């Protein structure tokens, strides 16, 4: 039995030796493969770096050659420029002398030409002056003739005076011309011409022209009838304190002509005109107060406005006051 155990132990020991050798061989093989891969990677990396270094070296050599060639060309160019400069210095004195001579010749020629041109200019100016005086004389004669003819046709001298100023942009003269055409004073009545001159003066802010232009639009004289345009004209004049324009604007708001109907706005414009002493506005304002649902509270003030209108000779206001006296 002891011998059997000893034999088994020997066999086990032999198996262990075989396994050990097999393990060692396997380990060696694995290490060889690992080292081979790492060596391959290192060689590849080294080859890549060597290739990159070779390219950098070649680029550096090419750049060095280029710089050397450029330096050589620069030296040659510098040498050439030095030679040109030396030759130029020699020729410069000759060029300067020739240039000075040319300048002197040109200056003399210019002086002669200037003298000739000046003489011609003076002659031309004298001719123009004579022509101007002759033309002015003819123009004065023509104007005098025109004035005489216009007077024969009933055109007043004041028209000529206003016309001259109006043509130069005088707003007051433009307004006066509008009045003359509007009422046929000194000229044949012409509403279209009146509206044209009123428009020019109104554009410059002339309140009377703005008001009169509004009347033309309201009546359709010389322009197409247009209550909206009339209201716009009255508004411009009313803003400047024109009491009659304020009254007319109140009338338009009260009736809703050319504007949105508004008793409150109408009363506001009547009030402004009434404060300015316009009798029609005082009468209308008083009547609006009496027609108000709360007339009992406004009756006293209404009577005051009616009295102010009556004091200025407003017939309707006097009649209303007389009727109120009879009722009381």
Sine and cosine of phi, psi and omega as CSV:
sin_phi,cos_phi,sin_psi,cos_psi,sin_omega,cos_omega
0.00,0.00,-0.63,0.78,0.02,-1.00
-0.89,0.45,-0.62,0.78,-0.01,-1.00
-0.93,0.37,-0.57,0.82,0.01,-1.00
-0.91,0.42,-0.70,0.71,0.00,-1.00
-0.89,0.46,-0.64,0.76,-0.01,-1.00
-0.91,0.41,-0.61,0.80,0.01,-1.00
-0.92,0.39,-0.66,0.76,0.03,-1.00
-0.89,0.45,-0.63,0.77,-0.02,-1.00
-0.91,0.42,-0.64,0.77,0.01,-1.00
-0.90,0.44,-0.68,0.73,0.01,-1.00
-0.88,0.48,-0.68,0.74,0.01,-1.00
-0.89,0.46,-0.65,0.76,0.01,-1.00
-0.91,0.42,-0.61,0.79,0.01,-1.00
-0.91,0.41,-0.66,0.75,0.01,-1.00
-0.89,0.45,-0.64,0.76,0.01,-1.00
-0.89,0.46,-0.63,0.78,0.01,-1.00
-0.90,0.43,-0.66,0.75,0.00,-1.00
-0.90,0.43,-0.70,0.71,0.00,-1.00
-0.89,0.45,-0.61,0.79,0.01,-1.00
-0.89,0.46,-0.71,0.70,-0.03,-1.00
-0.91,0.42,-0.65,0.76,0.01,-1.00
-0.89,0.45,-0.66,0.76,0.00,-1.00
-0.91,0.42,-0.65,0.76,-0.01,-1.00
-0.90,0.43,-0.67,0.74,0.00,-1.00
-0.90,0.44,-0.68,0.73,0.02,-1.00
-0.89,0.47,-0.68,0.74,0.01,-1.00
-0.89,0.45,-0.70,0.72,0.00,-1.00
-0.87,0.50,-0.69,0.72,-0.01,-1.00
-0.88,0.47,-0.68,0.73,0.02,-1.00
-0.89,0.45,-0.67,0.74,0.00,-1.00
-0.90,0.44,-0.66,0.76,0.01,-1.00
-0.87,0.49,-0.70,0.72,0.00,-1.00
-0.90,0.43,-0.67,0.74,0.00,-1.00
-0.90,0.44,-0.74,0.67,-0.01,-1.00
-0.89,0.46,-0.58,0.81,0.00,-1.00
-0.91,0.41,-0.68,0.74,0.02,-1.00
-0.90,0.43,-0.71,0.71,-0.01,-1.00
-0.89,0.45,-0.64,0.77,0.00,-1.00
-0.91,0.42,-0.63,0.77,0.03,-1.00
-0.89,0.46,-0.68,0.74,0.01,-1.00
-0.90,0.43,-0.68,0.73,0.01,-1.00
-0.89,0.45,-0.67,0.74,0.00,-1.00
-0.90,0.44,-0.67,0.74,0.01,-1.00
-0.89,0.45,-0.69,0.72,0.02,-1.00
-0.89,0.46,-0.67,0.74,0.00,-1.00
-0.90,0.44,-0.65,0.76,0.01,-1.00
-0.90,0.43,-0.63,0.78,0.02,-1.00
-0.90,0.43,-0.72,0.69,0.02,-1.00
-0.89,0.46,-0.63,0.77,0.01,-1.00
-0.90,0.44,-0.68,0.74,0.02,-1.00
-0.88,0.47,-0.68,0.74,0.00,-1.00
-0.90,0.43,-0.68,0.73,0.02,-1.00
-0.89,0.46,-0.62,0.79,0.01,-1.00
-0.90,0.44,-0.66,0.75,0.03,-1.00
-0.90,0.43,-0.69,0.73,0.03,-1.00
-0.89,0.46,-0.64,0.77,0.01,-1.00
-0.90,0.44,-0.67,0.74,0.01,-1.00
-0.91,0.41,-0.65,0.76,0.03,-1.00
-0.89,0.46,-0.68,0.73,0.01,-1.00
-0.89,0.46,-0.65,0.76,0.02,-1.00
-0.90,0.43,-0.68,0.74,0.00,-1.00
-0.89,0.45,-0.67,0.75,0.02,-1.00
-0.90,0.43,-0.65,0.76,0.01,-1.00
-0.89,0.45,-0.65,0.76,0.03,-1.00
-0.90,0.44,-0.69,0.72,-0.01,-1.00
-0.88,0.48,-0.71,0.70,0.01,-1.00
-0.89,0.45,-0.63,0.78,0.01,-1.00
-0.91,0.42,-0.69,0.73,0.04,-1.00
-0.89,0.45,-0.66,0.75,0.01,-1.00
-0.89,0.45,-0.68,0.73,0.03,-1.00
-0.88,0.48,-0.62,0.78,0.00,-1.00
-0.91,0.41,-0.69,0.72,0.02,-1.00
-0.90,0.43,-0.63,0.78,0.02,-1.00
-0.89,0.46,-0.67,0.75,0.01,-1.00
-0.90,0.43,-0.66,0.75,0.02,-1.00
-0.90,0.43,-0.67,0.74,0.01,-1.00
-0.90,0.43,-0.68,0.73,0.03,-1.00
-0.87,0.49,-0.66,0.75,0.02,-1.00
-0.90,0.43,-0.66,0.75,0.01,-1.00
-0.90,0.43,-0.67,0.74,0.00,-1.00
-0.89,0.45,-0.62,0.78,0.03,-1.00
-0.88,0.47,-0.67,0.74,0.02,-1.00
-0.91,0.42,-0.68,0.73,0.01,-1.00
-0.89,0.46,-0.65,0.76,-0.01,-1.00
-0.88,0.48,-0.67,0.75,0.00,-1.00
-0.90,0.44,-0.69,0.73,0.02,-1.00
-0.91,0.41,-0.62,0.78,-0.01,-1.00
-0.90,0.44,-0.64,0.77,0.02,-1.00
-0.87,0.49,-0.59,0.81,-0.01,-1.00
-0.94,0.35,-0.62,0.79,-0.03,-1.00
-0.99,0.13,-0.33,0.94,-0.10,-0.99
-0.87,0.48,-0.68,0.74,-0.02,-1.00
-0.88,0.47,-0.65,0.76,0.02,-1.00
-0.92,0.40,-0.65,0.76,0.00,-1.00
-0.90,0.43,-0.66,0.75,0.00,-1.00
-0.89,0.46,-0.67,0.74,0.01,-1.00
-0.90,0.45,-0.69,0.72,0.01,-1.00
-0.90,0.43,-0.63,0.77,0.01,-1.00
-0.91,0.42,-0.69,0.73,0.03,-1.00
-0.87,0.50,-0.64,0.77,0.02,-1.00
-0.90,0.43,-0.67,0.74,0.03,-1.00
-0.89,0.46,-0.69,0.73,0.00,-1.00
-0.88,0.48,-0.66,0.75,-0.01,-1.00
-0.89,0.45,-0.68,0.73,0.01,-1.00
-0.90,0.43,-0.68,0.73,-0.01,-1.00
-0.91,0.41,-0.63,0.78,0.01,-1.00
-0.89,0.46,-0.68,0.73,0.02,-1.00
-0.89,0.45,-0.68,0.73,-0.01,-1.00
-0.91,0.43,-0.64,0.77,0.01,-1.00
-0.91,0.42,-0.64,0.77,0.00,-1.00
-0.90,0.44,-0.66,0.75,0.03,-1.00
-0.90,0.44,-0.68,0.73,0.00,-1.00
-0.91,0.42,-0.66,0.75,0.01,-1.00
-0.88,0.48,-0.67,0.74,0.02,-1.00
-0.88,0.47,-0.67,0.75,0.00,-1.00
-0.91,0.41,-0.70,0.72,-0.01,-1.00
-0.91,0.41,-0.65,0.76,0.01,-1.00
-0.87,0.49,-0.68,0.73,0.03,-1.00
-0.88,0.47,-0.70,0.71,0.02,-1.00
-0.90,0.44,-0.62,0.78,0.01,-1.00
-0.89,0.45,-0.69,0.72,-0.01,-1.00
-0.90,0.43,-0.64,0.77,0.04,-1.00
-0.90,0.44,-0.69,0.72,-0.01,-1.00
-0.90,0.43,-0.66,0.75,0.01,-1.00
-0.89,0.46,-0.65,0.76,0.02,-1.00
-0.89,0.45,-0.66,0.75,0.02,-1.00
-0.90,0.43,-0.69,0.73,0.01,-1.00
-0.90,0.44,-0.64,0.77,0.02,-1.00
-0.88,0.48,-0.68,0.73,0.02,-1.00
-0.90,0.43,-0.66,0.75,0.02,-1.00
-0.91,0.42,-0.61,0.79,0.00,-1.00
-0.90,0.43,-0.70,0.71,0.01,-1.00
-0.89,0.45,-0.64,0.77,0.01,-1.00
-0.91,0.41,-0.68,0.74,0.01,-1.00
-0.91,0.41,-0.63,0.78,0.02,-1.00
-0.89,0.45,-0.66,0.75,0.02,-1.00
-0.89,0.46,-0.69,0.72,0.01,-1.00
-0.90,0.44,-0.65,0.76,-0.02,-1.00
-0.90,0.44,-0.68,0.74,0.02,-1.00
-0.89,0.46,-0.64,0.77,0.03,-1.00
-0.90,0.43,-0.65,0.76,0.00,-1.00
-0.92,0.40,-0.66,0.75,0.03,-1.00
-0.89,0.47,-0.69,0.73,0.01,-1.00
-0.88,0.48,-0.65,0.76,0.02,-1.00
-0.91,0.42,-0.67,0.74,0.01,-1.00
-0.89,0.46,-0.67,0.74,0.01,-1.00
-0.88,0.47,-0.67,0.74,0.01,-1.00
-0.89,0.46,-0.68,0.73,0.01,-1.00
-0.91,0.42,-0.69,0.73,0.00,-1.00
-0.89,0.47,-0.61,0.79,0.02,-1.00
-0.91,0.40,-0.60,0.80,0.04,-1.00
-0.88,0.47,-0.52,0.85,-0.01,-1.00
-1.00,-0.03,0.18,0.98,0.08,-1.00
1.00,0.01,0.18,0.98,0.04,-1.00
-1.00,0.08,0.82,-0.57,-0.09,-1.00
-0.97,0.26,0.34,-0.94,0.04,-1.00
-0.93,0.36,-0.49,0.87,0.02,-1.00
-0.90,0.44,-0.56,0.83,0.05,-1.00
-0.86,0.52,-0.70,0.71,-0.01,-1.00
-0.89,0.45,-0.63,0.78,0.00,-1.00
-0.92,0.40,-0.73,0.69,0.00,-1.00
-0.92,0.40,-0.60,0.80,-0.04,-1.00
-0.89,0.45,-0.68,0.73,-0.01,-1.00
-0.88,0.48,-0.69,0.72,0.00,-1.00
-0.94,0.34,-0.62,0.78,-0.02,-1.00
-0.90,0.44,-0.62,0.78,0.01,-1.00
-0.90,0.44,-0.41,0.91,0.02,-1.00
-1.00,0.00,0.09,1.00,0.10,-0.99
0.99,-0.11,0.20,0.98,0.01,-1.00
-0.96,0.28,0.91,-0.41,-0.08,-1.00
-0.91,0.42,-0.61,0.80,0.02,-1.00
-0.90,0.43,-0.67,0.74,0.04,-1.00
-0.90,0.43,-0.63,0.77,0.04,-1.00
-0.89,0.45,-0.64,0.77,0.04,-1.00
-0.91,0.42,-0.69,0.73,-0.01,-1.00
-0.88,0.47,-0.66,0.75,0.04,-1.00
-0.88,0.47,-0.66,0.75,0.05,-1.00
-0.86,0.52,-0.68,0.73,0.03,-1.00
-0.88,0.48,-0.70,0.72,-0.04,-1.00
-0.88,0.47,-0.70,0.72,0.03,-1.00
-0.94,0.33,-0.57,0.82,-0.03,-1.00
-0.90,0.44,-0.69,0.73,-0.08,-1.00
-0.96,-0.28,0.02,1.00,0.02,-1.00
0.92,0.39,0.60,0.80,0.00,-1.00
-1.00,-0.09,0.94,-0.34,0.01,-1.00
0.99,0.13,-0.16,0.99,0.04,-1.00
-0.59,-0.81,0.21,-0.98,0.09,-1.00
-0.94,0.33,0.73,-0.69,-0.03,-1.00
-0.86,0.51,0.75,-0.66,-0.05,-1.00
-0.50,-0.86,0.99,-0.17,-0.05,-1.00
-0.90,0.43,-0.56,0.83,0.01,-1.00
-0.90,0.43,-0.71,0.70,0.04,-1.00
-0.91,0.42,-0.61,0.80,0.03,-1.00
-0.88,0.48,-0.73,0.69,-0.01,-1.00
-0.90,0.44,-0.57,0.82,0.00,-1.00
-0.91,0.42,-0.70,0.71,-0.02,-1.00
-0.96,0.28,-0.60,0.80,0.09,-1.00
-0.86,0.51,-0.66,0.75,-0.03,-1.00
-0.88,0.48,-0.67,0.74,0.00,-1.00
-0.90,0.43,-0.67,0.74,0.01,-1.00
-0.94,0.34,-0.64,0.76,0.00,-1.00
-0.89,0.46,-0.61,0.79,0.01,-1.00
-0.87,0.49,-0.48,0.88,0.02,-1.00
-1.00,0.00,0.11,0.99,0.10,-1.00
1.00,-0.03,0.28,0.96,0.00,-1.00
-0.97,0.24,0.92,-0.38,-0.13,-0.99
-0.91,0.41,-0.63,0.77,0.01,-1.00
-0.90,0.43,-0.64,0.77,0.03,-1.00
-0.91,0.41,-0.63,0.78,0.04,-1.00
-0.89,0.46,-0.69,0.73,0.01,-1.00
-0.90,0.44,-0.75,0.66,-0.02,-1.00
-0.90,0.43,-0.58,0.82,0.05,-1.00
-0.91,0.42,-0.60,0.80,0.07,-1.00
-0.88,0.47,-0.64,0.77,0.03,-1.00
-0.89,0.45,-0.67,0.74,0.02,-1.00
-0.88,0.48,-0.67,0.74,0.03,-1.00
-0.91,0.41,-0.63,0.78,-0.01,-1.00
-0.91,0.41,-0.60,0.80,-0.03,-1.00
-1.00,-0.06,-0.21,0.98,-0.04,-1.00
0.95,0.32,0.58,0.81,0.02,-1.00
-0.99,-0.13,0.90,-0.44,0.02,-1.00
0.97,0.22,-0.18,0.98,0.03,-1.00
-0.62,-0.79,0.25,-0.97,0.07,-1.00
-0.95,0.32,0.73,-0.69,-0.03,-1.00
-0.85,0.52,0.78,-0.63,-0.08,-1.00
-0.42,-0.91,0.97,-0.25,-0.02,-1.00
-0.92,0.40,-0.53,0.85,0.02,-1.00
-0.91,0.42,-0.68,0.73,0.05,-1.00
-0.92,0.40,-0.61,0.79,0.04,-1.00
-0.87,0.49,-0.72,0.69,0.00,-1.00
-0.88,0.48,-0.64,0.77,0.00,-1.00
-0.90,0.44,-0.67,0.75,0.03,-1.00
-0.91,0.42,-0.71,0.71,0.02,-1.00
-0.87,0.49,-0.63,0.78,-0.02,-1.00
-0.88,0.48,-0.70,0.72,0.00,-1.00
-0.89,0.46,-0.67,0.74,0.01,-1.00
-0.95,0.32,-0.64,0.77,-0.03,-1.00
-0.88,0.47,-0.61,0.80,0.02,-1.00
-0.89,0.46,-0.42,0.91,0.01,-1.00
-1.00,-0.04,0.15,0.99,0.07,-1.00
1.00,0.02,0.31,0.95,0.03,-1.00
-0.97,0.24,0.94,-0.33,-0.16,-0.99
-0.92,0.39,-0.62,0.79,0.00,-1.00
-0.94,0.35,-0.59,0.81,0.06,-1.00
-0.91,0.41,-0.62,0.79,0.06,-1.00
-0.88,0.48,-0.68,0.74,0.03,-1.00
-0.89,0.45,-0.74,0.67,-0.01,-1.00
-0.88,0.48,-0.59,0.81,0.04,-1.00
-0.91,0.41,-0.63,0.78,0.07,-1.00
-0.88,0.47,-0.65,0.76,0.02,-1.00
-0.87,0.49,-0.69,0.72,-0.01,-1.00
-0.91,0.42,-0.65,0.76,0.01,-1.00
-0.93,0.36,-0.57,0.82,-0.01,-1.00
-0.92,0.38,-0.61,0.79,-0.03,-1.00
-1.00,-0.08,-0.23,0.97,-0.02,-1.00
0.97,0.26,0.50,0.87,0.02,-1.00
-1.00,-0.05,0.89,-0.45,0.04,-1.00
0.97,0.24,-0.13,0.99,0.02,-1.00
-0.60,-0.80,0.21,-0.98,0.05,-1.00
-0.96,0.28,0.78,-0.62,-0.05,-1.00
-0.86,0.51,0.74,-0.67,0.00,-1.00
-0.38,-0.92,0.93,-0.37,0.04,-1.00
-0.90,0.43,-0.60,0.80,-0.03,-1.00
-0.90,0.44,-0.70,0.71,0.01,-1.00
-0.93,0.37,-0.61,0.79,0.04,-1.00
-0.88,0.48,-0.72,0.70,0.00,-1.00
-0.89,0.46,-0.58,0.81,0.00,-1.00
-0.90,0.44,-0.71,0.70,-0.01,-1.00
-0.95,0.30,-0.56,0.83,0.11,-0.99
-0.87,0.49,-0.67,0.75,-0.05,-1.00
-0.90,0.44,-0.70,0.71,0.01,-1.00
-0.87,0.49,-0.67,0.74,0.01,-1.00
-0.93,0.37,-0.64,0.76,-0.02,-1.00
-0.90,0.43,-0.65,0.76,0.05,-1.00
-0.88,0.47,-0.52,0.85,0.04,-1.00
-0.98,0.21,-0.05,1.00,0.09,-1.00
1.00,-0.08,0.23,0.97,-0.01,-1.00
-0.99,0.16,0.88,-0.47,-0.17,-0.99
-0.89,0.45,-0.68,0.74,-0.01,-1.00
-0.88,0.48,-0.63,0.78,0.02,-1.00
-0.92,0.38,-0.64,0.77,0.04,-1.00
-0.87,0.49,-0.67,0.74,0.02,-1.00
-0.90,0.43,-0.76,0.66,-0.04,-1.00
-0.89,0.45,-0.62,0.78,0.00,-1.00
-0.91,0.42,-0.68,0.74,0.03,-1.00
-0.88,0.47,-0.66,0.75,-0.01,-1.00
-0.93,0.38,-0.60,0.80,0.04,-1.00
-0.89,0.45,-0.64,0.77,0.02,-1.00
-0.92,0.40,-0.58,0.81,0.01,-1.00
-0.95,0.30,-0.51,0.86,0.00,-1.00
-0.99,0.16,-0.14,0.99,-0.04,-1.00
-0.93,0.37,0.59,-0.81,0.03,-1.00
-0.84,0.55,-0.45,0.89,0.02,-1.00
-0.98,-0.18,0.65,0.76,-0.12,-0.99
-0.87,0.49,-0.51,0.86,-0.03,-1.00
-0.87,0.50,-0.60,0.80,0.00,-1.00
-0.97,0.26,-0.47,0.88,-0.07,-1.00
-0.99,-0.16,-0.04,1.00,-0.12,-0.99
-0.86,0.51,-0.66,0.75,-0.03,-1.00
-0.88,0.47,-0.73,0.68,-0.01,-1.00
-0.93,0.38,-0.59,0.81,0.03,-1.00
-0.88,0.48,-0.69,0.72,0.01,-1.00
-0.89,0.45,-0.60,0.80,0.01,-1.00
-0.89,0.45,-0.68,0.73,0.01,-1.00
-0.93,0.37,-0.63,0.78,0.03,-1.00
-0.91,0.42,-0.60,0.80,0.01,-1.00
-0.92,0.40,-0.63,0.78,0.02,-1.00
-0.89,0.45,-0.62,0.78,0.03,-1.00
-0.93,0.36,-0.67,0.75,-0.01,-1.00
-0.90,0.44,-0.58,0.81,0.01,-1.00
-0.90,0.44,-0.37,0.93,0.03,-1.00
-1.00,-0.10,0.18,0.98,0.05,-1.00
1.00,0.02,0.32,0.95,0.00,-1.00
-0.97,0.23,0.93,-0.36,-0.12,-0.99
-0.88,0.47,-0.73,0.69,-0.04,-1.00
-0.89,0.46,-0.63,0.78,0.02,-1.00
-0.89,0.45,-0.65,0.76,0.02,-1.00
-0.90,0.43,-0.65,0.76,0.00,-1.00
-0.91,0.42,-0.66,0.75,0.01,-1.00
-0.89,0.45,-0.68,0.74,0.00,-1.00
-0.90,0.43,-0.63,0.78,0.02,-1.00
-0.90,0.44,-0.66,0.75,0.01,-1.00
-0.91,0.42,-0.63,0.77,0.04,-1.00
-0.90,0.43,-0.60,0.80,0.02,-1.00
-0.91,0.41,-0.62,0.78,0.02,-1.00
-0.91,0.41,-0.61,0.79,0.00,-1.00
-0.92,0.39,-0.59,0.81,-0.03,-1.00
-0.97,0.26,0.00,0.00,0.00,0.00
